[in-house]
Each structure stands twice: as structure tokens, then as C-alpha cells.
Amino acid sequence: LEEGVDIAVRGGPLPASEHGSRELWSGVHIAVASPSYLADNPVSSPADLMRAPSVALTGRRRLHRWDNGAGDTAPHDPFVVMEADTVHAYLSLLAAGAGVGFMAELLAVPRLQDGTLVRVLPDWVADDVSFHVVTPSTRRHGAAVTLFVDALVKRFASWR
């Protein structure tokens, strides 16, 4: 934003700043894999999940723990065998059966809907995550920025 950008979309916690922000989506991290991977490598517990070969997104935020909502928790310490530096490459590797992936549920929605990926241990989730649109509060927004932010909010709401 300091470089003159009108809008930024940020996933994860927002640092304190003078910029304006609006939450687009909030949810949790989930584990996903391709159906073919799971057919050959069943995962029935968090311990299995942490032993399973996993694909990581380079620079990803380290998750802290898994929780099933019934008071059971498990540490997040995956066995990473491969990294990807873009979300597209990451999702492609997971769809090809390279291992288990951990991501914000929002990022997995299209692949979950088309069956390319499935949730692993669907009762278990990890750390909360949110996505925000950030705008400079020191500049007046034009109508195009306002319309674009409203469209983003509407689009993200359709994924809830």
C-alpha cells in the first residue's frame, strides 16, 4: 500500500497499521489430499496425518495444533517431502497425489467441490485463519475501489 496500490488482499493475521481493512472470510485450516492418494495411503488419526508425506506451500504459516472440537488435540508436525511456491502449483501437486496438504479451507473449496481433493480427517481442523481486503486510509477511495471491494466481499461471501 505504501507503493501506491489501492487494494491488497491479505490472508492471515493483520499487523497493526493505519490502513483500513474489511474481513472477507474467516475459517479454519484443513487437511486435504487426492482420492487416489488416500486410497493407497489411508489416514485414520492425527498421528497418521503427521506421518503421511505432505506437500508444503513455501513460506506458509506454521500451524500449531489440530482440534476435533471434542477436546482432543494433536500437534502439527508434518512430514514435508515437497514444497511449491505458488498456490496453483501446490493444488496441482496435491491433485496429482503427491501427498497431504494443509490450507485454509477457502483455498480448497473449488477442488473439494469438483472432487479433485477431499478432506482428510474431516472432524479435525487447525488454527483459525482470515482473509481481509486492505485499503489505505490516508487516500480517498474512488468509486472503482469501492465497487471492487464490494464485489470482493460479495464473492467471498458466496464461499461461506
Backbone bond lengths (Angstrom), bond angles and torsions (degrees), N, CA, C in turn:
res aa  C-N    CA-C-N  psi(-1)  N-CA   C-N-CA  omega(-1)  CA-C   N-CA-C  phi
1 L - - - 1.454 - - 1.536 111.85 -
2 E 1.337 116.30 -32.25 1.455 120.23 178.18 1.526 111.31 -64.71
3 E 1.312 117.40 -18.72 1.466 121.60 -178.78 1.521 112.78 -93.55
4 G 1.326 117.96 10.29 1.453 120.83 176.40 1.515 114.81 96.19
5 V 1.312 118.27 7.97 1.463 121.38 177.08 1.529 108.08 -71.87
6 D 1.312 116.82 139.25 1.466 120.69 -178.34 1.525 113.08 -83.05
7 I 1.347 116.91 -32.64 1.461 121.38 -174.20 1.522 108.80 -143.61
8 A 1.329 115.65 139.79 1.462 120.98 171.82 1.521 107.37 -133.16
9 V 1.324 116.20 144.13 1.456 120.97 173.33 1.509 106.16 -109.66
10 R 1.322 115.57 127.13 1.453 120.32 -175.28 1.523 109.66 -126.40
11 G 1.333 114.87 132.87 1.458 121.07 173.83 1.507 109.05 -101.53
12 G 1.296 117.18 139.85 1.454 121.66 179.12 1.513 111.26 102.00
13 P 1.320 115.91 -174.69 1.459 119.42 -177.49 1.526 111.31 -67.18
14 L 1.310 115.27 145.43 1.456 120.28 178.55 1.520 109.52 -96.32
15 P 1.321 116.67 131.00 1.468 118.37 174.28 1.526 109.46 -71.76
16 A 1.286 116.54 155.69 1.459 120.48 176.91 1.531 108.41 -61.17
17 S 1.320 116.05 134.24 1.456 120.00 178.34 1.514 109.44 -159.53
18 E 1.315 115.24 172.39 1.461 120.65 178.44 1.533 111.25 -87.72
19 H 1.327 117.19 -1.71 1.462 120.87 -178.16 1.526 111.20 -77.88
20 G 1.321 114.97 153.54 1.451 120.25 175.50 1.522 110.03 -82.50
21 S 1.322 116.86 149.90 1.464 119.71 177.35 1.515 109.75 -144.50
22 R 1.304 114.08 155.86 1.460 121.30 177.93 1.517 107.11 -140.93
23 E 1.321 116.46 129.10 1.464 119.61 -179.80 1.522 109.93 -70.32
24 L 1.322 115.11 132.45 1.459 121.44 177.79 1.526 110.93 -98.58
25 W 1.326 116.07 -38.76 1.469 120.83 -175.56 1.515 108.74 -160.29
26 S 1.317 116.42 145.02 1.463 119.84 170.71 1.521 107.53 -138.26
27 G 1.302 115.03 146.02 1.461 120.43 -178.46 1.516 109.50 -171.53
28 V 1.315 114.89 -146.13 1.461 121.11 -175.56 1.524 110.45 -132.11
29 H 1.313 115.05 167.75 1.459 121.58 171.16 1.525 108.24 -86.96
30 I 1.318 115.85 142.93 1.461 121.65 178.39 1.524 109.51 -130.18
31 A 1.308 115.13 165.25 1.470 121.19 174.20 1.519 107.58 -102.08
32 V 1.342 116.81 137.73 1.462 122.56 -179.75 1.521 110.21 -137.33
33 A 1.306 114.85 157.46 1.470 121.40 174.50 1.520 107.33 -160.09
34 S 1.325 116.19 168.39 1.460 120.00 177.22 1.526 109.07 -77.46
35 P 1.327 117.33 151.88 1.464 119.74 176.88 1.533 112.01 -57.90
36 S 1.336 117.14 -37.37 1.472 119.69 -179.07 1.528 110.70 -67.72
37 Y 1.330 117.84 -38.06 1.457 120.54 177.47 1.526 109.64 -61.78
38 L 1.321 117.02 -46.85 1.463 120.76 -177.49 1.522 112.45 -68.34
39 A 1.325 117.47 -29.37 1.471 120.15 176.81 1.525 110.44 -63.38
40 D 1.316 116.48 -36.44 1.469 121.33 -179.57 1.525 112.90 -90.83
41 N 1.324 117.67 -19.24 1.469 122.72 -174.54 1.525 109.85 -137.30
42 P 1.333 118.28 73.56 1.463 119.34 -176.87 1.532 111.99 -61.90
43 V 1.322 114.92 143.60 1.459 122.45 178.14 1.522 106.98 -123.82
44 S 1.331 116.72 117.26 1.457 119.43 -177.25 1.523 113.95 -121.24
45 S 1.332 117.34 -0.18 1.461 120.24 179.83 1.529 109.17 -153.19
46 P 1.334 116.98 163.15 1.465 119.20 175.77 1.531 112.34 -59.90
47 A 1.331 117.29 -33.34 1.476 119.64 177.84 1.525 109.92 -63.42
48 D 1.351 117.39 -42.41 1.469 121.05 175.58 1.522 110.33 -60.12
49 L 1.322 115.35 -40.95 1.459 121.18 -178.12 1.531 111.17 -60.92
50 M 1.328 116.88 -41.75 1.457 120.30 -178.41 1.532 112.56 -76.48
51 R 1.335 117.33 -19.94 1.472 120.74 176.26 1.526 112.16 -87.30
52 A 1.316 116.52 -19.25 1.467 120.89 -177.33 1.526 110.19 -69.95
53 P 1.332 118.05 139.48 1.465 119.58 174.02 1.532 109.53 -55.74
54 S 1.311 116.61 133.68 1.455 119.15 -178.97 1.528 110.86 -127.05
55 V 1.324 113.70 157.88 1.455 122.82 176.91 1.525 106.54 -107.30
56 A 1.305 117.21 133.75 1.465 121.55 -178.89 1.515 110.20 -113.49
57 L 1.307 115.32 150.45 1.452 121.83 172.16 1.519 106.52 -92.15
58 T 1.312 117.25 121.13 1.467 121.99 -177.37 1.523 110.21 -52.87
59 G 1.315 115.69 132.01 1.453 120.74 179.27 1.514 113.89 77.33
60 R 1.315 117.03 10.85 1.467 119.68 -178.17 1.512 110.76 -64.21
61 R 1.299 115.02 153.17 1.455 120.36 175.55 1.522 107.66 -74.65
62 R 1.286 116.61 130.26 1.461 120.76 -179.77 1.521 109.32 -70.08
63 L 1.305 115.97 128.75 1.456 121.24 176.85 1.524 108.95 -77.98
64 H 1.309 116.46 158.02 1.452 120.24 -176.45 1.522 113.34 -99.77
65 R 1.321 116.93 -51.00 1.464 118.67 -177.85 1.522 110.86 -160.03
66 W 1.308 114.27 163.14 1.459 122.87 176.30 1.517 108.16 -103.78
67 D 1.319 115.45 147.97 1.459 121.88 -175.54 1.526 107.97 -142.11
68 N 1.323 117.03 136.86 1.468 119.12 179.15 1.521 113.31 -102.84
69 G 1.318 118.24 6.43 1.455 121.28 178.21 1.517 113.93 78.89
70 A 1.320 117.33 -6.28 1.461 121.83 179.36 1.526 111.07 -108.46
71 G 1.323 116.02 14.43 1.456 120.38 179.27 1.517 114.76 95.90
72 D 1.333 117.87 -4.86 1.460 120.83 177.87 1.520 109.43 -90.39
73 T 1.316 116.07 138.15 1.460 120.81 177.25 1.523 109.06 -132.61
74 A 1.311 114.87 160.11 1.464 121.41 177.30 1.518 107.50 -146.72
75 P 1.332 117.72 143.58 1.467 119.98 179.82 1.527 111.31 -69.76
76 H 1.310 116.01 155.89 1.464 121.35 175.75 1.526 107.73 -102.78
77 D 1.305 115.60 104.01 1.466 121.90 179.79 1.522 108.16 -143.34
78 P 1.337 117.80 72.44 1.462 121.29 -172.37 1.527 113.74 -72.42
79 F 1.318 114.02 157.80 1.463 123.24 175.73 1.529 107.04 -94.38
80 V 1.339 116.92 89.18 1.467 122.30 -174.93 1.523 109.75 -81.44
81 V 1.335 115.72 124.46 1.463 121.15 179.23 1.527 112.68 -112.66
82 M 1.340 116.39 -12.83 1.456 120.08 -176.17 1.521 109.07 -156.08
83 E 1.328 115.81 147.13 1.461 120.94 175.53 1.520 110.08 -125.28
84 A 1.329 115.13 150.28 1.464 122.05 174.18 1.524 107.34 -126.93
85 D 1.334 116.70 146.76 1.462 118.11 -176.92 1.527 114.29 -103.04
86 T 1.339 117.30 3.51 1.466 120.72 172.45 1.516 108.67 -134.63
87 V 1.326 116.27 153.33 1.467 120.23 179.14 1.527 110.22 -62.85
88 H 1.339 117.07 -38.29 1.467 120.37 179.63 1.535 110.83 -60.88
89 A 1.328 117.11 -47.54 1.468 120.72 178.87 1.527 110.42 -63.92
90 Y 1.316 116.30 -40.80 1.469 122.21 179.33 1.530 110.56 -58.55
91 L 1.322 116.25 -51.37 1.466 120.43 -179.83 1.528 111.48 -64.16
92 S 1.329 116.87 -36.81 1.470 120.62 178.46 1.529 111.14 -64.50
93 L 1.328 117.17 -42.74 1.468 120.53 177.61 1.522 110.84 -62.56
94 L 1.316 116.73 -43.03 1.462 119.68 179.17 1.529 110.96 -64.40
95 A 1.319 116.99 -43.36 1.465 121.04 179.37 1.522 111.74 -63.25
96 A 1.332 116.34 -30.41 1.468 120.85 179.50 1.527 112.43 -80.36
97 G 1.343 117.17 -2.86 1.455 119.91 176.33 1.514 114.92 90.23
98 A 1.343 117.66 24.07 1.464 120.54 -176.87 1.529 113.54 -74.28
99 G 1.310 118.06 -15.12 1.457 120.62 -179.79 1.514 111.33 154.78
100 V 1.313 115.22 -161.48 1.460 122.87 179.57 1.527 107.99 -96.02
101 G 1.315 116.60 145.84 1.451 121.33 176.73 1.518 110.74 -124.61
102 F 1.318 115.34 155.60 1.456 122.35 -179.92 1.520 107.69 -125.56
103 M 1.331 116.73 123.43 1.462 119.33 -175.00 1.508 111.55 -157.74
104 A 1.325 114.27 165.33 1.459 119.91 171.76 1.523 107.49 -59.61
105 E 1.306 115.55 133.73 1.462 120.27 -178.38 1.527 111.61 -52.30
106 L 1.314 116.74 -37.18 1.458 121.93 -179.95 1.528 112.20 -54.29
107 L 1.335 117.31 -42.46 1.462 120.54 -177.43 1.524 112.62 -67.87
108 A 1.325 116.20 -23.65 1.463 120.59 -177.74 1.526 113.24 -90.78
109 V 1.323 118.59 -13.29 1.466 121.99 -171.83 1.531 113.96 -48.36
110 P 1.338 120.04 -53.36 1.478 118.06 -177.69 1.530 112.76 -60.16
111 R 1.325 117.42 -40.11 1.469 121.07 -179.34 1.530 111.28 -72.53
112 L 1.316 118.30 -31.71 1.466 120.91 175.01 1.523 110.08 -69.47
113 Q 1.329 116.65 -40.40 1.458 120.91 -179.22 1.521 112.59 -66.36
114 D 1.350 117.10 -37.10 1.465 118.32 -179.00 1.532 112.93 -90.18
115 G 1.334 117.22 -0.60 1.470 121.06 176.48 1.518 114.85 83.22
116 T 1.326 117.56 1.88 1.464 120.45 178.65 1.525 110.51 -64.18
117 L 1.345 115.85 -37.11 1.459 122.07 176.27 1.527 109.02 -124.66
118 V 1.316 115.58 155.20 1.464 121.46 174.95 1.523 108.03 -131.05
119 R 1.323 114.84 156.36 1.460 118.65 177.38 1.514 109.95 -73.44
120 V 1.306 115.61 140.48 1.452 123.03 174.63 1.533 105.96 -100.86
121 L 1.320 117.29 132.47 1.461 121.91 -177.39 1.535 110.40 48.47
122 P 1.323 117.45 67.51 1.466 120.30 -172.87 1.522 115.53 -61.17
123 D 1.330 118.24 -17.66 1.465 119.70 177.31 1.523 112.79 -81.89
124 W 1.326 117.17 -8.09 1.461 121.89 -176.57 1.522 110.46 -107.29
125 V 1.334 116.27 136.54 1.459 122.60 176.43 1.525 108.71 -134.54
126 A 1.302 115.21 160.98 1.467 120.59 175.91 1.519 108.54 -122.84
127 D 1.290 115.31 171.72 1.459 127.09 -179.08 1.530 116.38 -6.94
128 D 1.316 114.72 138.77 1.456 121.46 172.31 1.527 109.18 -66.31
129 V 1.314 114.58 151.27 1.466 120.55 177.92 1.525 107.75 -145.64
130 S 1.316 116.42 151.56 1.457 120.26 177.20 1.524 109.90 -140.91
131 F 1.314 114.25 157.85 1.458 122.17 175.80 1.526 107.28 -121.79
132 H 1.325 116.28 136.34 1.462 122.25 -178.57 1.521 110.06 -129.37
133 V 1.304 115.10 151.37 1.457 120.06 167.07 1.524 104.99 -99.36
134 V 1.323 115.76 133.14 1.460 122.01 -176.39 1.525 108.44 -119.11
135 T 1.315 115.14 133.90 1.461 120.86 178.47 1.524 108.89 -131.40
136 P 1.308 116.98 150.91 1.467 118.54 178.31 1.529 110.10 -69.27
137 S 1.303 116.41 131.47 1.462 118.89 178.71 1.517 111.41 -86.62
138 T 1.339 116.00 -9.05 1.465 119.78 -178.27 1.528 112.42 -87.11
139 R 1.336 116.95 -10.19 1.475 120.26 179.21 1.520 109.21 -117.12
140 R 1.291 116.19 148.02 1.466 120.40 174.61 1.518 107.47 -75.58
141 H 1.293 115.63 139.53 1.463 120.81 178.21 1.517 109.32 -86.79
142 G 1.305 115.43 138.52 1.448 119.44 172.34 1.524 109.89 -81.12
143 A 1.303 115.61 171.92 1.469 120.92 -179.49 1.523 111.37 -60.69
144 A 1.340 116.24 -35.38 1.472 119.08 -179.03 1.528 110.95 -64.08
145 V 1.339 117.76 -40.11 1.461 120.80 178.68 1.527 109.90 -64.92
146 T 1.321 116.88 -45.48 1.466 121.05 179.18 1.521 111.01 -59.90
147 L 1.328 117.34 -45.17 1.465 121.24 179.58 1.527 111.03 -64.51
148 F 1.331 116.37 -40.75 1.460 120.03 -179.83 1.521 111.08 -65.64
149 V 1.320 117.83 -43.00 1.467 121.19 178.18 1.531 109.70 -62.71
150 D 1.311 117.89 -43.76 1.465 120.97 178.15 1.531 111.15 -61.13
151 A 1.335 116.83 -40.02 1.470 120.77 178.08 1.532 110.71 -65.69
152 L 1.340 117.25 -40.62 1.473 120.31 176.77 1.520 111.07 -60.81
153 V 1.319 116.36 -46.67 1.465 120.56 -179.68 1.527 110.09 -59.22
154 K 1.315 116.64 -43.70 1.470 120.80 179.97 1.525 110.75 -64.77
155 R 1.325 117.43 -43.33 1.470 121.50 -179.05 1.527 111.25 -64.82
156 F 1.330 117.19 -45.79 1.453 120.05 179.20 1.526 111.09 -65.10
157 A 1.336 117.87 -34.61 1.459 120.84 178.28 1.529 110.94 -63.23
158 S 1.316 117.73 -28.75 1.473 120.54 -179.08 1.537 111.31 -71.44
159 W 1.329 117.57 -14.24 1.471 121.53 179.30 1.524 113.24 -94.88
160 R 1.308 117.34 1.44 1.475 120.18 -179.42 1.502 110.92 -76.43
